């Protein structure tokens, strides 16, 4: 059966389950599916009053809240293209996203209006509105003055973009991955089937909304299954533990689980009503998997995904959840291994190579970058993930590394080139290399090796403080080490493998 278009998820749920709770905030606020239908309709009407039509971009840098969810749902229903921007991004980063995405409207936090409105004006964005977390902001006020019904566009095809999600590139320039309506619909349907979602489920949502994990895997799966969610403003281990009795499913990143395990009250009684714990966005240590199973009786289900392909593989609900593996491909999705040097497809099992993926989950391409898009696909149409992995005899995928030196810290992707560019721009820095090494809390710690110019005097603290003004917090190195020279091979390429080996114990307790 063809998955329902995202525009129909809310209409169908409101018709069949009008009183079912869609969202419950930690403040006590609740939205039934009827309320979701009406309130998202008001937001859609408000956007249309500002000239937004199907296919046009809606850029939003707003705090996580029920209002932010309503804005996203409104875009899905009216066919607008949602462009989420990380609230941790600096003004310089936001400036690029606004200029590149060319939205019809930019929606900002009320507290950021004074600093970001000039950037939006320079980007020639026609309309600028604000949205707060408590019903405040000009967009929320406009929505209250708008009707619940709005003209529905029939021109949007399944291949039309539904969202543009920016992902950092190895060149340091972020790229906007265009996710289509079909991408969202088919991936939600595959997750519902694989993770056994029903209307009786309640997801405890502690993830950010600017990332495909929290936005697509979480919100879309709930909407498409007409289930419910408990919305936390951010992850806090004690707060998450407090709300677990209200939920049946939890989606998190490895850092969430390591921090939950620090709480003495995490035990079988605390998770008695839970059906499923899911982890993704970064590798889960086998030790964390074992300790969580011992404490709670639940084996964490690991899955694998990325911005350009949403969710790709998953361990099964019913069957072996293999620690260190991200499971098998989701329904309708194929994964293969290619030789990292020649590109030839590997047919033998357990051979390490570059993972490639094909299916209805794979994005339409990078916004305004056809050349980059072509370079990321093989001649026969498979997307090159850039991840190194192997597929075992049971069909389980194992991620063993990243071909492009991506660092995944606390579930966030950090590309070294972007951080290195900022480091190298600091007066007194000759050159730098950014890499990831094991971190007990974040999975990987963003780390930097720096060579100073002759006579320069800079401390680790000074460099980190400078970067805090230029980069989102999760991109800032947790440690900076000073070296006389960077290790290089015969052709002058920096050997980050040598740096990772030399500083592997950087975050290990003494």
N, C-alpha and C positions, 0 to 999 in steps of 0.2 A: 504494500500500500504506500502511495506517495505521501511523504511527510507533509503536514500542514504548513502553509506559509506562516512565517512569524507574525504577520499582521492579523492572522486568525486565531492565534493562541488565546488571547484575552477574550475575544468575542465568544469563542466556544466555551471556555471555562466559566465565564459569567452567565452564559445561557444554561449550562448544565449544573453548575454548582454555585449559585449566586451568593449563598451565605458562607461558603467555605473561606477560611482565613488564608489569604495569600501571604501577608506580611505582618509580622509582629516585631515592633522595635523594642529595644531594651528599655526605652522610656515608658513602655506600656501602650503606645499607639498601635492600633490594628487597622488593617485594610482587608476587607473581604474582596472576593473577586468582582462583585458588583461595584464596590468602591474603587477598585483598581481600574475597572472599565471607565467609570465616570471621571475619575481624577486624571487618568492619563489622557482621556479625551479632552479635558480642559487644557492640559499642557499642549496637546497637539493643536487645538484651536488657537492657543496663544502664540505658538510658533508660526502658524499660518497668518496670524494678524501681523506678524513681523516679516511677512514675505517669504517664509520658508515653504518650498514645494518639494514634492517627491524627487529624490535624486540629488538634492542640495545638501551641503555639509552643515552639521551643527556641532561646533567645537565646544567642549565643556571641560573646564578645570574647576571642579566643585568638590566639596567634602562629601564623603559617603553618608547617605541619609535616605529616608523614604522618598524625599523629593527627587534625589538623584536617580533613584530607580524609576520613578514616574516619568522623568524626562527621557530616560532610555527607552522605556516601553512606548512612550508617545512617538518617538522616532521610528520604532519598529512598525507601529500601526499606521503611520502616515507615509512611510516609505522614504523618510529622510535618512541621511547617512550620518551616523553617530561617530564623532571623533573624540574619544576620551583622552584627557591629558593628565598625567600624573601630578597630583597636588604637590609633590616634592620637587618638581622641576623648577629651575631658576627662571627669572624673567628672560634671560638670554635664550634659554631653551624654548620657553613658551613663544617667544618672538618668532623663532624658526617654524614651529608647528603652525602658528596662525598664518604666517606668510605662505607656507607650503600648501596647506590644506585649502586655503581660499574659501572659508566658510561663509554662508549667508549671515550667520549669527554666531557670536562668541558669548558664552555664558560663564561668568566668573563668580568667585566668592565675593560677597560684599566687602570684606576687608582688603581684597586685592584690587578693587576697582581703580583706586587712585594711581597705583603703580603700573597696572597692566592696560588700562584704557588707552593711554598714548600709543602703546605698541599695536593694539587692535586698530586704532585710527590710522596709523602709518601703513598697516597691512590692508587698508581700504575695505575693512569689514563693514557692511552696511548697518548692522544692528549689534548693540552690546547690551546685555542684560545681566542681572545678578541672581544668584540662587543660594539661599542659606540652608541651614539644617533644621530649622524650626518653623518652616513655612514663611520665612522672611525672604526678602529680595524682590526685585522688580518683576522677575518672570513669574514667581509664585503669585504675586498680586495680580498680574495680568491674567493668569490662569483662573483665579477666583472670579474674575469679571467676564470669563469666557464660557461658552456653552460646552456641553459634554459631547455633542455630535460635531463632526467635521467632514468635509468632502473626502471620500475615499478614492484614491487614485487606482485606476485599473490598468495603468500603463507599465507598472513595474514588473519586470519579468523575474524569474527565479535567479537569473544571472546578474541582476542589478545589485550594486554594492549596498550593504546594510550598515557597514561600519568600516572605518579606516583606523587601524590600530598601529601606532608607531612603534617600531622596534629598532634598537640601535644597530648600526652596521659596523663592520670592521674598519671602515674608513673614517669612522667617527661621525658620519652624517646619518642621521636617523632616516628610516624609510617607512612609508605608510603602506601597510599591508591591507589590500582591499578584500574584505570578507563579504561574500555575496549572501543574498537571502537563502539560496540553496545550501551554501556552506553551513549557515546557522541551523537551518531546519533539519538537514540530514544528520548533522553531528549530534543535535539534541536527541533525535530519534534513536541513534546508535547508542548513546549513553543511557537513555531510558531502558532500552533492551538489555544492555550489558550490566547495568547497575541495579536493575529490577525496580526502577522508580514507579511508584503508584501515587494516587491521590491521598493515600494515608501517610505519606512521608512528610517529614518536616526537616528541612536543611538548616543547620546552624551555620550562618554565613559570617565569617570573620575575615574574609579576603577583601582586598581593594577592588574597586569597580573600574579601574583604568586598565586592567590586565585581562586577557582572555580567560584566565582561570576563574576569577571572580565574576566576570561579566557574562561570558558565554557558557562555560561548563556549569556554572552555578545557576545564575538567573534564568538562562534559556532552558535548562533542564527542568527547573521548577515550573516555569510557565507552560512548557510543552506537555508536562505530565499533570498539570492542574494540582500540583502539590503546594506545600507552604514553606515559608522560611522565617527564621528568627534572625533579624538583622542587627549585628553588632557594629558599632562605629569603627572599630579596628580590632586587631587581635590583642587580647590581654588574657594570659593563661587563666588567671583566677576568675575573670568574667566569663570566659568560655566554659570553664568547669561548672560554674554556677548555672549556666543555661543549658547544659547538656541534657538534663532531665526533660526539657521541653522538645527535644529533637530526636530524630531517628538516624540522621546522616550528618557526617561532618566532612568537609573538604578543607584540607590544609596543606602547608608546605612542611618540609622536615623540621624547620625551626620551631613550628608550632608544637610538634610532638616532643621535641627535646625539652621545651619549656613546660609542657604539661607534665612530663615525667618528673620534674623537679617538685611538683606539688604532692605532699604526703596524702592528700585526700583523693588523689586519682586511684581508684580501685574498681573492682567489679561492681560494687554497689552504685558507684557514681555514674556508671555507664549502662545500668541495667536496661534502660529503654532504647539503647542505641542498636541500630541494625548494621551500620557500615561506617568505617573510617577510611577516607581516601587521602592519598598523598601524591603530590606532583610538583612540577616546576623546578625541582632539583633532586639529585640522588638522595635516597634515604639510606642511611647507614644500616647494615645488617644488625648491628648491636642495638640500634633504636627499635628496629622491627621486633627483635627478640624480647627486649625489655618491656615494650608496650604489650606484647602478647602475654607475657608473664603477669603483668600488673592488672590487665583488664580482661583477658580472655579473648581479645579481638586481634586478629591478624590484619594489619594495615594493608589496604589494597593500593598498590602502586600503579600509576598510569604514566603515559608519556604523551606530551603534546608540545606545541609551539605556536607562536602567533600566526604564522603563515599556513598552518594546517590544523589548527584547533586541536582536539584530542585525536590521537593516532592509534595508540594501543592501550590495553588495560589488562591487569590480572583479572581473573574471573571472580564473580560473586560465589559461584558454586564450582569449586575445584581448587587446585593447588595455587596458592599465592606464594610465589617463589621470591624470597628475599634477594635483592640485587637485580631482579628482573622487572621489566615494565610490562610484561605480559604479551598477549597476542594482538594482532590487528583487530580493530573494531569492525563490526559488520559493514561490508561494502568497501573496506579500505585494504590496500595491499602495501606491504613493506618488503623491500629487497635490499641486499648488500651489494655494493659495487666496489671494485678494486680502487683504492684511493689514488693509485698512480695512473692506471690506464683507463679507468672508467668502465671496464668490462664487468658484466654481471657475474657475481659469484654464485655458483650452484651448490657447492659443498656446505654442510652445516658447520657452525662454530668458526667460520672464517671471519676475521675482523676486517671491516671495510667501512666505506661511507654509506650511511643509511639513506635510502631514497623511498619516497612514498607517492602513491597515486590513489585518487578516489574523489568523491564529491565533497570532501572536507578541505581540499587544497584550494588556497586562495586564488583570486583572479589575477594577481600581479601587484607590483608596487606602484603606488600612485605617482603618476607623472614621471615614470622611469622605466620605459619600455626596454631599454638596453640592459638594465640590471635584471629585469624580469626574465628576459631571454637567457641570460647567463646562469640563472638559478634552476633551469629545467634542462633535462637531457633531450636528445634528439627525438626520443620516443615518448616524451611527455611526462616523465617522472620528475618530481620535485626533489632537489638535492638538499637534504636537511643540514649538511655540514657537521652532523654528529657521527662519531665512529661507534660502531656496534657490531654485534654478531647475533645470529638467530640459531638457537639450539635445535636438537632433533625433535623436540616437542612443539616447535614453532614459537617459543618464547623469545622475545627480543631482550638483549642485554646491552645497555649503553656503557661503553668503555672509555669514552673520551670525547673531546670536541676538536674537530679539525681546525677550527679558527680561533682557538685559545679563548673562547668565551668563558667568563667566570660567572657562576650562578651562586649568588650570595643571598641567603634568606629567601630564596624563591624568585629573586629579581635577576634579570640578565644584565651583566656589565661587560661591555666590550673594551678591551684594553686600549685600543687606539684612541678612543675618545678621552680617556683619563690621561693618557700619555701626552696628548696634545696640550692639555691644560697644564700639566706638570712642566713640560718643556718650555712653556711660555713664561714661567716664573723666572724673574731675573736671578741669575746665579746658578741656574740648573743647566748643565751641559746636555744631558740626555737621561732618558728614563725607560724603564720597562715595567709593565704592570702584569701581574699574574695572580693566579689563585692557588692557595694551599689549604689543607684541611683545617677547618675551624669547628670546635666542639658545639657551637650554637648555630652558626649560619651555614654549615655545610662546607662552604668555602669562604675564606676571608680574602677580600680584595687587598692585595699587597703591592708595594712598589719598590723597585731598586733604583736608586738615583745616583748619578755621577755629577758632582758639582764642578763648576768652573774653578780654575786656579784662583785661590785667594777668597773664594766665596765662603760665607759663613751662614748656613741655614740649619735650623734644627728640624727634627721630625715634627714637632708640635707646630712650628711656623708653617711648614708646607701643608699640613693637614688643614690648618685654619684657613689658608688661602684657598684651598680647593673647596672648602665648605661654602664659599661665596660664589663659586662658579659651577658647581655640580650638584645634582640631587644627592641627598645624604647617603643613599645606598651605594652610590658610585665612588664615594670618597674612600681611599685606602684606609684600612684600620691600622696598618703599620707601614712605615717607610724606613727602609734600610739604606745606608749609604755604602757604596762600593767604589773601588778605584777605577774599575772598568766593567762593562757588561760582557758576559761570555758570548763569543761569536764563533761561527763555523768558518770554513775556509773561504767562503764567498762573502763574509761579512754579516750574515744574518744573525740576529740575536737569538741565542738558544734559551728559550724560556723553560724548556725541560730541565736544563741545568739549574736554573733559578729555583724552580719548584723543588728539585731534589735538595738543593743547598739549604733552603729555608722551610723545609717540610714541617719542622717542629716549631715554627715561629709562634704558634698559638697554643702549643702544648704546655700545660702547667709544669712548673719546675719541680 
